Amino acid sequence: MSQKILVAVFSASGVTKRVGEEVARVSGGDFFEIASKEPYTSADLDWTNKRSRSSVEMNDPSARPEIANSVPNMDTYETVIIGFPIWWGVAPRIIDTFLESYDFSGKTIIPFCTPGGSGVGRSDTALHKNVSGDVKWAKGVQINRPNENEIRKWLDKVL
């Protein structure tokens, strides 16, 4: 795979990070973890509590959690593979923050998700509204574990 690839993931529990690290290894891409400036606690992630941080963020479409770090030299990447868990049927709001933080013009964005109980749903196409310019999107897929063969088959289709 000759193109310069970035694998950027947000992982609240570690599952998405493990899958993203395997995607980076298999693709030969660089790995970047999207980290929240204010780390999420287990109480923040309690989806059964309507007042938990994740519930409040997901119920506010304009919420943009601050990211603690940034991608050095984003302009050098041709393809950005972006991974995230599914929260309330879509990507967590921090993914919106990430997508709105960079110019993706001329790049290919390939989403993947690690849902706990639901599929990709509208999570991949919902991200399109946060990116402007000439961007090529690949269809989002669900990857539940860092399985090299499964990841290689998927990457052969999208890269």
Backbone as CSV, one residue per row, in Angstrom:
resi,resn,N_x,N_y,N_z,CA_x,CA_y,CA_z,C_x,C_y,C_z
1,MET,0.857,-1.173,0.000,0.000,0.000,0.000,0.898,1.230,0.000
2,SER,0.916,1.907,-1.123,1.903,2.967,-1.319,1.453,4.337,-0.815
3,GLN,0.197,4.512,-0.551,-0.267,5.815,-0.094,0.054,6.041,1.384
4,LYS,0.123,7.317,1.774,0.396,7.654,3.172,-0.934,7.633,3.922
5,ILE,-1.008,6.765,4.940,-2.254,6.492,5.647,-2.132,6.886,7.113
6,LEU,-3.190,7.528,7.618,-3.323,7.810,9.042,-4.512,7.020,9.560
7,VAL,-4.324,6.321,10.662,-5.420,5.635,11.341,-5.653,6.403,12.637
8,ALA,-6.761,7.147,12.680,-7.084,7.984,13.841,-8.300,7.390,14.532
9,VAL,-8.177,7.130,15.840,-9.286,6.509,16.558,-9.567,7.215,17.875
10,PHE,-10.845,7.189,18.245,-11.255,7.564,19.587,-11.731,6.279,20.239
11,SER,-11.224,6.012,21.431,-11.566,4.778,22.135,-11.834,5.090,23.597
12,ALA,-13.049,4.820,24.041,-13.390,5.079,25.440,-13.009,3.900,26.335
13,SER,-13.124,2.683,25.798,-12.886,1.494,26.627,-11.628,0.721,26.252
14,GLY,-11.006,1.077,25.136,-9.813,0.368,24.693,-10.052,-0.552,23.511
15,VAL,-11.303,-0.931,23.248,-11.612,-1.835,22.136,-11.247,-1.190,20.801
16,THR,-11.716,0.030,20.567,-11.459,0.708,19.301,-9.964,0.960,19.129
17,LYS,-9.273,1.267,20.202,-7.823,1.480,20.124,-7.116,0.206,19.662
18,ARG,-7.478,-0.936,20.228,-6.841,-2.203,19.832,-7.109,-2.512,18.358
19,VAL,-8.341,-2.296,17.915,-8.670,-2.525,16.505,-7.889,-1.535,15.634
20,GLY,-7.856,-0.271,16.029,-7.138,0.749,15.258,-5.654,0.473,15.145
21,GLU,-5.056,-0.005,16.209,-3.628,-0.349,16.164,-3.374,-1.481,15.171
22,GLU,-4.289,-2.436,15.116,-4.151,-3.535,14.145,-4.382,-3.035,12.720
23,VAL,-5.341,-2.147,12.527,-5.579,-1.555,11.204,-4.325,-0.805,10.751
24,ALA,-3.696,-0.051,11.653,-2.473,0.679,11.313,-1.355,-0.296,10.949
25,ARG,-1.211,-1.348,11.718,-0.147,-2.329,11.452,-0.351,-2.989,10.088
26,VAL,-1.589,-3.454,9.824,-1.873,-4.160,8.577,-1.758,-3.225,7.369
27,SER,-2.204,-1.984,7.516,-2.195,-1.029,6.404,-0.843,-0.352,6.209
28,GLY,0.021,-0.443,7.215,1.285,0.282,7.158,1.109,1.755,7.467
29,GLY,-0.018,2.100,8.044,-0.325,3.497,8.359,0.205,3.922,9.715
30,ASP,0.140,5.211,9.943,0.512,5.783,11.240,-0.713,5.751,12.149
31,PHE,-0.507,5.459,13.426,-1.597,5.402,14.395,-1.657,6.699,15.191
32,PHE,-2.881,7.214,15.395,-3.099,8.415,16.193,-4.334,8.199,17.051
33,GLU,-4.184,8.369,18.359,-5.344,8.244,19.241,-5.915,9.627,19.504
34,ILE,-7.188,9.792,19.191,-7.913,11.028,19.467,-8.248,10.995,20.955
35,ALA,-7.594,11.832,21.723,-7.782,11.828,23.178,-8.552,13.072,23.615
36,SER,-9.502,12.878,24.483,-10.265,13.990,25.025,-9.391,14.775,26.003
37,LYS,-9.479,16.099,25.928,-8.718,16.931,26.867,-9.108,16.581,28.304
38,GLU,-10.381,16.303,28.500,-10.875,15.853,29.803,-11.222,14.374,29.654
39,PRO,-10.367,13.471,30.133,-10.622,12.035,29.950,-11.988,11.612,30.491
40,TYR,-12.578,10.643,29.817,-13.873,10.119,30.233,-13.693,9.125,31.372
41,THR,-14.499,9.272,32.411,-14.504,8.323,33.525,-15.607,7.299,33.265
42,SER,-15.650,6.258,34.067,-16.728,5.281,33.903,-18.082,5.935,34.177
43,ALA,-18.137,6.876,35.117,-19.398,7.593,35.374,-19.796,8.435,34.160
44,ASP,-18.818,9.043,33.480,-19.093,9.826,32.269,-19.704,8.966,31.173
45,LEU,-19.325,7.698,31.143,-19.750,6.794,30.076,-21.019,6.012,30.406
46,ASP,-21.636,6.297,31.536,-22.841,5.577,31.960,-24.035,6.018,31.118
47,TRP,-24.307,5.258,30.079,-25.374,5.630,29.151,-26.766,5.502,29.777
48,THR,-26.868,4.842,30.905,-28.177,4.733,31.567,-28.505,5.969,32.406
49,ASN,-27.508,6.812,32.625,-27.700,8.037,33.398,-27.849,9.207,32.429
50,LYS,-29.037,9.790,32.377,-29.285,10.891,31.438,-28.435,12.130,31.721
51,ARG,-27.830,12.195,32.912,-27.000,13.347,33.271,-25.496,13.057,33.114
52,SER,-25.158,11.847,32.689,-23.736,11.536,32.499,-23.184,12.388,31.357
53,ARG,-21.902,12.582,31.370,-21.263,13.426,30.357,-21.552,12.930,28.941
54,SER,-21.434,11.624,28.712,-21.673,11.112,27.365,-23.132,11.312,26.950
55,SER,-24.076,11.119,27.870,-25.491,11.329,27.555,-25.769,12.787,27.216
56,VAL,-25.222,13.697,28.002,-25.414,15.133,27.760,-24.827,15.522,26.403
57,GLU,-23.598,15.056,26.117,-22.969,15.375,24.827,-23.786,14.834,23.658
58,MET,-24.218,13.583,23.761,-24.911,12.964,22.643,-26.312,13.530,22.438
59,ASN,-26.890,14.112,23.464,-28.196,14.756,23.315,-28.094,16.191,22.822
60,ASP,-26.867,16.680,22.636,-26.639,18.038,22.137,-25.831,17.955,20.841
61,PRO,-26.490,18.053,19.681,-25.785,17.935,18.405,-24.663,18.964,18.215
62,SER,-24.701,20.046,18.973,-23.644,21.065,18.828,-22.474,20.832,19.785
63,ALA,-22.549,19.820,20.649,-21.459,19.546,21.593,-20.194,19.181,20.823
64,ARG,-19.079,19.762,21.228,-17.788,19.486,20.608,-16.741,19.338,21.711
65,PRO,-16.591,18.132,22.272,-15.584,17.918,23.313,-14.195,18.292,22.790
66,GLU,-13.417,18.916,23.646,-12.091,19.382,23.243,-11.117,18.207,23.157
67,ILE,-10.297,18.236,22.122,-9.297,17.192,21.911,-7.976,17.642,22.520
68,ALA,-7.293,16.716,23.204,-6.061,17.037,23.920,-4.836,17.134,23.016
69,ASN,-4.897,16.538,21.848,-3.724,16.454,20.991,-4.103,16.766,19.546
70,SER,-3.115,16.891,18.686,-3.418,17.145,17.284,-2.486,16.321,16.400
71,VAL,-2.934,16.089,15.188,-2.166,15.306,14.227,-1.072,16.197,13.634
72,PRO,0.181,15.818,13.822,1.237,16.592,13.177,1.240,16.277,11.676
73,ASN,1.373,17.273,10.862,1.484,17.096,9.407,0.287,16.389,8.769
74,MET,-0.915,16.767,9.138,-2.114,16.159,8.550,-2.083,16.275,7.028
75,ASP,-1.504,17.346,6.527,-1.485,17.563,5.085,-0.691,16.492,4.326
76,THR,0.149,15.727,4.989,0.955,14.703,4.311,0.193,13.403,4.073
77,TYR,-0.985,13.251,4.682,-1.740,12.008,4.545,-2.729,12.082,3.388
78,GLU,-2.796,10.994,2.620,-3.743,10.903,1.513,-5.040,10.228,1.949
79,THR,-4.911,9.312,2.903,-6.051,8.536,3.379,-6.100,8.611,4.893
80,VAL,-7.296,8.872,5.420,-7.494,8.880,6.865,-8.553,7.832,7.191
81,ILE,-8.118,6.811,7.919,-9.037,5.785,8.411,-9.406,6.213,9.821
82,ILE,-10.690,6.409,10.053,-11.125,6.941,11.346,-12.018,5.924,12.061
83,GLY,-11.639,5.599,13.291,-12.363,4.591,14.053,-12.989,5.150,15.311
84,PHE,-14.134,4.590,15.678,-14.871,5.090,16.839,-15.871,4.052,17.315
85,PRO,-16.238,4.127,18.597,-17.351,3.313,19.081,-18.660,3.961,18.631
86,ILE,-19.732,3.212,18.699,-21.053,3.768,18.393,-21.712,4.185,19.695
87,TRP,-22.103,5.445,19.757,-22.841,5.971,20.912,-24.176,6.487,20.391
88,TRP,-25.258,5.981,20.903,-26.593,6.438,20.522,-26.787,6.375,19.002
89,GLY,-26.245,5.342,18.375,-26.444,5.119,16.946,-25.508,5.863,16.021
90,VAL,-24.651,6.709,16.566,-23.715,7.493,15.740,-22.342,7.568,16.412
91,ALA,-21.427,8.265,15.763,-20.095,8.462,16.332,-20.172,9.426,17.516
92,PRO,-19.319,9.264,18.515,-19.273,10.224,19.629,-18.967,11.635,19.112
93,ARG,-19.426,12.641,19.832,-19.265,14.042,19.398,-17.795,14.439,19.212
94,ILE,-16.874,13.777,19.898,-15.459,14.118,19.747,-14.973,13.819,18.324
95,ILE,-15.640,12.903,17.634,-15.312,12.637,16.231,-15.707,13.843,15.376
96,ASP,-16.836,14.467,15.705,-17.221,15.708,15.021,-16.138,16.767,15.225
97,THR,-15.655,16.892,16.456,-14.591,17.850,16.755,-13.382,17.571,15.877
98,PHE,-12.973,16.319,15.812,-11.810,15.923,15.020,-12.004,16.284,13.547
99,LEU,-13.135,15.910,12.976,-13.374,16.155,11.557,-13.448,17.647,11.229
100,GLU,-13.930,18.436,12.168,-14.030,19.878,11.937,-12.705,20.599,12.179
101,SER,-11.705,19.894,12.684,-10.417,20.506,13.038,-9.395,20.520,11.912
102,TYR,-9.652,19.813,10.824,-8.657,19.679,9.755,-9.294,19.894,8.396
103,ASP,-8.447,20.198,7.420,-8.879,20.307,6.034,-8.618,18.949,5.377
104,PHE,-9.668,18.254,4.988,-9.545,16.935,4.393,-9.647,16.981,2.871
105,SER,-9.575,18.157,2.280,-9.688,18.289,0.823,-8.663,17.398,0.130
106,GLY,-9.140,16.655,-0.865,-8.267,15.784,-1.639,-7.938,14.462,-0.963
107,LYS,-8.485,14.230,0.209,-8.200,12.995,0.951,-9.357,12.006,0.831
108,THR,-9.043,10.766,1.143,-10.061,9.730,1.266,-10.255,9.470,2.749
109,ILE,-11.504,9.443,3.193,-11.818,9.133,4.586,-12.539,7.790,4.609
110,ILE,-12.019,6.892,5.442,-12.570,5.547,5.547,-12.948,5.305,7.006
111,PRO,-14.245,5.337,7.345,-14.656,5.124,8.734,-14.827,3.644,9.083
112,PHE,-14.554,3.335,10.340,-14.942,2.044,10.885,-15.426,2.267,12.301
113,CYS,-16.313,1.385,12.746,-16.840,1.519,14.098,-16.743,0.194,14.832
114,THR,-16.769,0.305,16.146,-16.723,-0.866,17.017,-17.958,-0.806,17.922
115,PRO,-19.124,-1.167,17.389,-20.351,-1.052,18.171,-20.466,-2.134,19.221
116,GLY,-21.044,-1.749,20.340,-21.285,-2.719,21.391,-22.444,-3.628,21.052
117,GLY,-23.511,-3.056,20.529,-24.674,-3.880,20.265,-25.383,-3.552,18.973
118,SER,-25.003,-2.462,18.321,-25.684,-2.077,17.088,-24.695,-2.079,15.933
119,GLY,-25.209,-2.027,14.716,-24.358,-1.993,13.539,-23.904,-0.581,13.209
120,VAL,-23.359,-0.416,12.011,-22.861,0.876,11.555,-23.991,1.904,11.506
121,GLY,-25.180,1.448,11.081,-26.331,2.347,11.001,-26.032,3.565,10.152
122,ARG,-26.411,4.727,10.650,-26.181,5.980,9.915,-24.903,6.670,10.379
123,SER,-24.099,5.979,11.179,-22.925,6.625,11.769,-21.925,7.115,10.734
124,ASP,-21.720,6.354,9.661,-20.710,6.784,8.700,-21.189,7.969,7.863
125,THR,-22.421,7.915,7.356,-22.905,9.018,6.525,-23.204,10.266,7.349
126,ALA,-23.513,10.113,8.634,-23.746,11.281,9.490,-22.482,12.126,9.617
127,LEU,-21.318,11.520,9.443,-20.056,12.259,9.554,-19.818,13.201,8.377
128,HIS,-20.403,12.914,7.248,-20.150,13.698,6.041,-20.443,15.184,6.225
129,LYS,-21.436,15.502,7.033,-21.833,16.911,7.213,-20.751,17.728,7.903
130,ASN,-19.793,17.057,8.566,-18.751,17.772,9.307,-17.493,18.035,8.491
131,VAL,-17.496,17.604,7.245,-16.315,17.741,6.407,-16.711,18.465,5.132
132,SER,-15.984,19.527,4.822,-16.273,20.242,3.584,-15.132,20.021,2.602
133,GLY,-15.374,20.378,1.374,-14.333,20.255,0.358,-14.462,18.964,-0.426
134,ASP,-13.477,18.735,-1.263,-13.434,17.594,-2.162,-12.871,16.386,-1.425
135,VAL,-13.769,15.614,-0.819,-13.375,14.462,-0.014,-14.028,13.218,-0.592
136,LYS,-13.253,12.154,-0.683,-13.799,10.868,-1.114,-14.074,10.044,0.146
137,TRP,-15.286,9.522,0.246,-15.680,8.717,1.408,-15.816,7.265,1.010
138,ALA,-15.291,6.374,1.826,-15.554,4.943,1.679,-16.701,4.600,2.628
139,LYS,-17.424,3.550,2.324,-18.538,3.123,3.175,-17.987,2.610,4.503
140,GLY,-18.628,3.024,5.581,-18.210,2.588,6.911,-18.479,1.117,7.147
141,VAL,-17.633,0.511,7.956,-17.798,-0.898,8.305,-17.713,-1.072,9.817
142,GLN,-18.196,-2.202,10.254,-18.132,-2.574,11.659,-17.007,-3.588,11.832
143,ILE,-16.112,-3.333,12.782,-15.045,-4.276,13.118,-15.064,-4.425,14.633
144,ASN,-15.334,-5.621,15.097,-15.508,-5.825,16.532,-14.259,-6.246,17.290
145,ARG,-13.260,-6.739,16.559,-12.046,-7.181,17.244,-10.865,-7.054,16.293
146,PRO,-9.651,-7.027,16.821,-8.464,-6.847,15.974,-8.073,-8.132,15.239
147,ASN,-8.909,-8.581,14.313,-8.678,-9.794,13.547,-7.946,-9.446,12.249
148,GLU,-6.697,-9.893,12.130,-5.867,-9.515,10.982,-6.496,-9.897,9.645
149,ASN,-7.016,-11.107,9.518,-7.593,-11.545,8.236,-8.799,-10.706,7.850
150,GLU,-9.677,-10.447,8.809,-10.865,-9.627,8.555,-10.454,-8.214,8.134
151,ILE,-9.494,-7.647,8.829,-9.026,-6.294,8.529,-8.349,-6.244,7.159
152,ARG,-7.529,-7.225,6.846,-6.840,-7.267,5.550,-7.849,-7.337,4.397
153,LYS,-8.885,-8.184,4.528,-9.919,-8.291,3.485,-10.611,-6.952,3.275
154,TRP,-10.948,-6.295,4.373,-11.608,-4.982,4.284,-10.695,-3.950,3.632
155,LEU,-9.440,-3.890,4.065,-8.508,-2.907,3.506,-8.260,-3.151,2.014
156,ASP,-8.223,-4.408,1.597,-8.056,-4.718,0.171,-9.188,-4.146,-0.653
157,LYS,-10.375,-4.033,-0.075,-11.536,-3.476,-0.785,-11.507,-1.954,-0.832
158,VAL,-11.035,-1.307,0.252,-11.192,0.157,0.354,-9.925,0.954,0.019
159,LEU,-8.785,0.317,-0.002,-7.552,1.066,-0.309,-7.149,0.897,-1.756
